[in-house]
Amino acid sequence: MATSNQHAVVIPSAPAPTTAGTNDALRDIRGPVPLPPELLWLWIAVGAALGGLLATLIWNKWFRQRVQTTVAPIVPPHQRAKHRLADALTLLTQPKPFCIAVSDALRLYLEERFTLHAPDRTTEEFLLELQRASELNDAQKEFLADFLSRCDVVKFAKHEPSEAELRSLHSAALTLVEETAYDLHTAEKVTTT
């Protein structure tokens, strides 16, 4: 006949405790095993070598990287603008890409130098912001309005200017950059004194 505990596990009962005098009694924990003296020196030498290696690795990683890290010199906005304008001259035979490159170079310069948001605005939006700006004088503001409208005519109205007109645009942009450029070291000396 089957019972409900048919699959139960039966655990035998623990043996009765024995007296302290017999061999079956629990024994106490043994103390540390002493190392022979020659092995002790070996372990000390290996530990010292590993410690020295670790110290050398940390020294090399931490201090040599600090010495080798150099800061790139800060290039002032007017120098970056001059490089962009020089690069634009390679597009002189292609009026539309040339005008885009010259206009973008001047717009990026104005943003870097005066924090005017020129690159991400239309010409009209930028000229409205420019009228409220005090960083440029009235003649420079008028120049920018004329310069950007001449570039826009080439970019959007498909005007085909002559090479002389393109060179005139380029030299006008370069003139504005040179008029408003500043020497970074002079500006730092003025603010620190």
Protein Blocks (a to p, Z undefined) as FASTA:
>chain_A
ZZfklmpccdddddddddfkbmkbccdddddddddfklmmmmmmmmmmmmmmmmmmmmmm
mmmmmmmpccdddddfklmmmmmmmmmmmmmmmmklmmmmmmmmmmmmmmmmnopafklp
cfklmmmmmmmpckbcfklmmmmmmmmmmmmmmmmnopacdfklmmmmmmmmmmmmmmmg
ccfklmmmmmmZZ
